[in-house]
Each structure stands twice: as C-alpha cells, then as structure tokens.
Amino acid sequence: MNNPMHRILITVFALLIYSLAFAGQAASVVPSTPKIKARGYLLIDYNSGRVLAEKKADTRMEPASLTKMLSSYVVDYELAQGNISLSDEVTVSEKAWRMQGSRMFIEVGKKVSVEDLIKGVIIQSGNDATVALAEHVAGSEEAFVSLMNQHAAELGMADSHFVNSTGLPHKDHYTTPRDLARLARALIRDFPVQYKGYSKRQFTYNGIKQYNRNTLLARNKEVDGIKTGHTESAGYCLVASALRDDMRLISVVLGTKSKAARASESQKLLTFGFRFFETHRLYAANEPLTTARIWKGEQEELPLGLANDLYVTIPKGQYKKLDASMKVDARITAPAKAGQTFGTVNIRLGDQPYATRELVALKNIEKGGLFSNLVDEVKLLFE
C-alpha cells in the first residue's frame, strides 16, 4: 500500500468514478427557470407540446402585431384552398394606404401582388399590407376578422378574441401566451413552405429596404421565426422558434420594456430549453405497436398503433428512465374501424406517469360470415 504508483492509480480511479457520478447527476438535474423580465411567457417543445417554462401563460394580454401571425395563417389557408394565389394583383384601398404604425409603403390605387404583400406582413410587419390582404381575402377587414376568430376557435385558442387584423389596441382584442404558442405550432405544422418566409431578414419594396424586426434571426442561426409586436400598452413582444438538430422550441414573451429585452429574454428561454431538455420520438404514427384478438371478424388479428407520432421531451440524461406499457381492451368484437380506440399506451418517467396516448385500430375489419361467428361464439364460452 506504500507503493507511490499504487496510490496514484487508486486516486485516479477514485476521481474517475466521482467525475462519472457527478456528470450523470448533472445531466439529469434541471435548475429553476431563469428570471424572465416580461409580463408573461411560455416555452414549449414544438413536437411534444411539453411546457418547459411559463408565467401567466393563461392570462389575457394584448398581442400587438403578433396578431399578424393569425392574419398570415388565414391567408396561408386561403392559398392552400385555392381561393387566392400568390400572383393575384391586389388594388390598394384608401383604408389600407392610410394605416398608421409599421408600414410597407404601398400606394393607394396601385396593384401589389399577394406574394409581395405577404412579405410586407411577415418581414416588415406592415399594417397597410395586412389590411390590403384582409380586404382581398374577405372583401373587408371586418369580414376577415370573422375568419380570424373562426380559425382561432378551431385551433383551440379559447382565450383569444380579435377585432382587427393588425393588432392595433382595443379593449376586446386579446390573447394569451399559451394561445400564441398554439398558433405558432399550427403555422409551422400546417404551412411549412410558407413558414420559411419568417426567416427572411430583409425585404425591399418601392425602393425602400426594411429589415425584419426579429433581431434574433441575425444573432442566432438556429432561430427561423416568428414575429415581433409592439404598442405602448402591450410593450415589446416576440414569438420565436429555433431548431437545433431535430429539436424545435417555441418561446412566447409578452410585455417586455424594449426591443433589446424581448430578444434577450427570448434567448434566455431558448438557451434554457436546449441546455437542459431533449426530445425523442418514441413511436411513429400508423405503425403497429401490437396486435389484438378480434372476435367475429373476417380476420382474427387487429393491428393497433398511434394516430400521431409520439414525442416526449424530458430532462437531459433521463432517457433510460422512460418506460412504456400498453393496455388493450379485454374483448374486441368486429366491426372495427380504422382510428377507433381500443386501448392506451402509457409512458412513465421513473416512477411518475408522463404521457398517455390512445391505441387505435390501424385498419378496418368487417364482420365475419355466419360460420366464423358461430365458431367464435363457441370459443368465447371458454374464454
């Protein structure tokens, strides 16, 4: 034991064991959320929907120009339905031309393409461009706002109401951080091609070059959207999204005190999320996870799986603590329709329940013939 080399080897071995233990512990520890200087905020994982940080996420607040996210969603929907096209020429009305606040500088009576107006909305946050698009889609801004509220309801934005397309202050014009996160997920999910426009850093129209107000686009290459907003009463706001490898985060920050603050506080949230969490896809949609016996059907086996991909967002280093189990209905009788629920998948993280998803039929199975029904009746007597 007095051999110096022996003592050195023991010391090195002890330090190695300690460092491995410490590293494993540090990887699974999540600190408290950094202090965010904002009226309200929310940080979620895009794929799993998991909330990673929040403050007053369900409190109604003014959205300012974040309203234009919903206006853009409605326009994208109309494009997808074929009701309008990017090449449509829109004649600028006097109302659109006279809009105050941030502007694209379109001129009354001139024709501007839908494609250019969309850039003017999402890059320059132009109130004039927004109203011009609203009038082109629905005939008037008032009718367009009705569409906005219908889409908001369909997206589950239960605590939101809009009275204009631009975000100008009004006592009945409000939303919440959680509703804005729902909207952000929908923009990315439903219109991925159009979403790419939110990463553009500048746009020139009528000889005037203007820059995207989302300064995180220039500071962080992982950030690719989404929208800024500001009024005196709403403060400075930002909904941001960033993609690192296969993990996408969405941050919502409302009511900060400056342009710099909305960017820095959003960056704090994104850094926190990427540093301490990881997202995994556990199961893909429409892939068989198990098969169940189905009685009195034209087939005896019913494949069961998930209707949507199952993602989980967990603290880093805790993947091995995940455990999945399935509970299948005790007796399944034909007919079975694809998408019909016949059980659940239950995910646990350590000893804590984490997520539950419905197990659904992945194919239709019709009733069997008379003979097979009689055979199954007999078998069931002995089940």
N, C-alpha and C positions, 0 to 999 in steps of 0.2 A: 504493500500500500504506500510505501515511501518512494516508489519509483516516480520521478517527475513526469515522465511521459504518460504513465498510467493516470496520474492526477489530471493532466491536461486533457486526455481523452474523455475522462469522466465529466470534466467541466464542460467540454464542447458538446458532449451528448446531452447533458442536462439543459444547456442553453438551447439546443435544437428542439428538444421536447417542449420547453417553455414557449419558444417562439411559435411552434406549430399550434400549440394550445391557444395562445393569445390570438394568433391570426384567425383561427377558426371561430373564436369568440367574437372578435371584432367584426368579422364578416356578417354575423347574424344579429348584431346589435344596431337598432335604428334610434338615432337621437331624436329629441323633440324637434318639431318643425322650426326652421329659422324664423326669427321675428320679421314679419312682413308688414311694412308700413302702408296699409291700404284699408279702405272701408270694408272690403270683403274680398275673398279669394277662394280659389279651388284648384287643386292639382289632381288630375286623373290619368290613368293609363288608357290610351285610345282603344286597344284591343280588348282588354278585360273589363274596362269601365271601373276598375278599382279606384276608390278615392284614397289618395296618399296624403293630402293635407287640405284643410278647409277652415274657413272662418266666415260666419254669416252667409253660408252658401245658399240658404233659402230665404234670405231677406231681400225684399223688393228694392231695387235700386235703378237709377237712371242709366240707360245703356249708351247714351250719346251716339256716336257714329258706329258703334258696334251693331246698331240696328241694321246697318247695311249688309251685315252677314246674312240676315234673313231676307233682305231685298234681293241679294245675289242668289240665294237659294231658290227663291221663287222664279227668278229669271232663268237659272240653270234648269229648273224643272220644265219651264215652258219650252226651252230649247230642246230638251230631251223628248218632249211630247210632239215636237214638230210644229208647234203653234207659232213660233217665230224662228228666225235663222240669224246667224252671225252677220250675214251680208245685208240684212234689212237696213234700209236707209230711213232714219228717224228724223222727222222735221221738228226742230227745236221750238217749243212753245214759249210764249212770253213768260208764263209762270216758271218754267224751268230756267230760262235765261236770268230771271230776276232773283233766283235763290241766293241767299246770303251764306256766309260761312265758307268752308273749303269748297273750291270750285275747279272745274276742268276748263273753264273759259270757253264754253260753246256759245254760239251766237244765235239770236232769235231768227227764225226763218231759214236757217241753214240746215242742210241734211248731214247727219252723222251716222255712221254705221253702228249697229248693235255691238259689234266687236270692240270698237273704239270706246263706246260708252261704258262697256263692262270694265275695260282697263281704267277708265276715268273713275269708276266707283271703287274698285278694289285696290288700286295703286294710289290714286290721288285723293280718294275719299270725297269725290265731287258731289255736292248736293244737287248741282244743276244736272249732272249726268244721271243721278239716281232718279230724279223726278221725270226726266225725259224717258228713261227706260220704263218707269212705272206707267206713264201715260201710253207708251207704245204697247205694253203688255195688256193693260186692262181698260184703256180709254181715259181713265182719270186716276189721279193718285189715290183718291178715296176708295175707288173700286179695287185698286191694287192692294191697299192696306187690308181690305177684307180678305184677300187671298193670303196675305201675310199671316193674319190671325188664324185662318183655317190651317195653314201648314204648321204653324206653331203648335196648335192643338194636336195635330196628327203626330208631331214629333215628341209629344209628351211635355211640352213647355207649359205646364199647368199654372205657373205663377208669373206668366208674362202677358202683356197686352200692349198693342202698338196702335198709335193714332196717326203716324206719318211714316214715310219710307226712309227718312234721312237720319232721324234721331234728335231732331230739334226738341228742346224741353217742352214737356206737357205733363200735367199732374196725373193723367191717365196713361202715360207712356212709361212702361217699366218692365223689368225682367229681373232675374237673379243670376248669381254666378253659376249655379247648377244648371239652369235652363240654357245659359250660353254655352256651357260645356256640351250639353246635348246637341245643340245646334252645330257646334264645331265638329263633333263626331259625324253628324249627318252630312255636312259639307264634304268632308274627306271621304266618307264611305260611299255616298250616293253619286258624287260627281268628281271622281279622281282626276279626270283630264282637266276639267275647269279649275280644280283646286291648284294646279301648278301655277296658275296666274298670280296666286297670292305671294309667291316667292320673288316676283319681279321687283327690282329695286328702283326703277325709274320709268317714266313714260313721257313722251313729248307729243303735244297736240297744239295746233295753231301756233307753232313756233315757240311754245313755252315748255321748257323741260321742268318737270316736277319729280320729286323723289318720294318714295314710299316712306310714310311716317313711322313704320315699324323699324326702328334702328337696330333691333336685334338681328335683322337679316344681314347687316353688314358686320356685326360683331361676332356672330356665332353661325358657322356654316351648317350646323345641324338644324337651325331654325328655318322653316319654309313657309311660315304664315303666322298669324292670320290677319288681324285687323286691330287698328287703334281707334280710340274715340276720345273726345274732349268737349266738354262745355264747362262753364263756370260752376254750375251746380253739380254736375256729375263728377268733376275732377278729371284726372288723366287716367285712361283705361286702356287695357291691352288684353286681347286673347291671342296667345301664342301657341305654336305647336312645333315640336322638334323631334327629329328621327335620328336615333343612334342605333346602328346595326338594324335589328328587327324590332326594336322597342320604340314606340311613339308615345310621347307625353303631350298633354294639353293643359295649359295653365290659363286661368282666368283671374285677372287682377283689376279691381274696380276702385275708383276713388283715391288715387294717389295724388301727390301735390305738384308733380312736374313731369315733363317728358322723360327726363333722365330717371326719375323714380319709377315710373311704370315699367321701363326697360330693366332697371337693376333689380326690382322686386320680382319681376317675372323670371329673370335669370336665376335668382336665388332659388325659386321653386323648382325650376327645371334641373338645376345642379343637384339639389337635394334628391329629386326623384331618381335621376340616373345614377347617383352615387350609392344610394342605399337600397335600391329595389331592382328586381329583374323580372322579366315577363317570359312565360313559357306557354307554348301551345301544347296542351296535353292530348287533345283528341281533335281530329278533323271532322267536319260536318259530313253526314251521309256515308260514313264508313262504319261497317258492322263492328260493334263492340262485343256483342253476344248474340246468341240465338235462343229463342224461347219456343217451347212446345205450344202449338196452336191446335185446338180441337175443332173437329167438324169442318175442316177446311180442305180445299183442293190440294194443299201441301201441309206437311206436318211441322215445318220449321219456319219461324218468323224472325228475320234479321232485325235487330234493334240497334239504334245508334243515336246520334245527336242531330238536331236540325241545324245547328250553327257550330262553328269552331269553338272549342272550349279553351280559353286563355286564362291563366292565373298570373297575378302579379304578387310577388312575395318578397320579403326581405332577402337581401343577397346572402348566399351561403346556406339557405334552408331548403333547397330543392329536395334533398334526400329525406326530409321530414314529411313530404307530401305522401298521402295515402288515398287511394281511390277504392270505392266499393260500389256495387250495383244492387239495387233491389228491384226485382221483376215481379209483376203481378202474379198471384198464385195460379190463377186459371184464366187462360185467354181462349176465347171462342170466336171462330170466324163468323162474319167477315171482319177483316182488319183493313183499315185504310192507311195509306202512307201518311205519316205525320201524326197519327193517333198515338196518344201517350199510353205506355204500358209499364212504366216504372221510373226509376230515378237513378242518376249517378251522383254519388256523394263524395265530396273531396274534403279531407281533413288535413290540417297543417299541425303536426304534432298531435296533441290531444284536443285540439279545438276544431269545431266544424268550420269549414271555409267556404264551400260553394256547393250548391245543389242544382242539377240540371235534369230536365225530363228525358227519359229514354223513349224514343218514338219509333214506330214501325217504319222501315225503310222501303217497303213495297206493299202493294195491295195483295191480299189473299182473300179470294171469294169463298163462299160456302161450297163444301164438297157435295158429292152426289148422295143419293139415298143410302146406298150400301155403306159408304165410308162413314156416314153419320151414325148408322146403326152400330158399326164396329166400334166407333169412338164412344157411343153411349155405354156399351158393354165395358169397355176399358175404364171408363170413368167410375163405374160402380166399384172397381177395385182400387181406385186411386185414393 
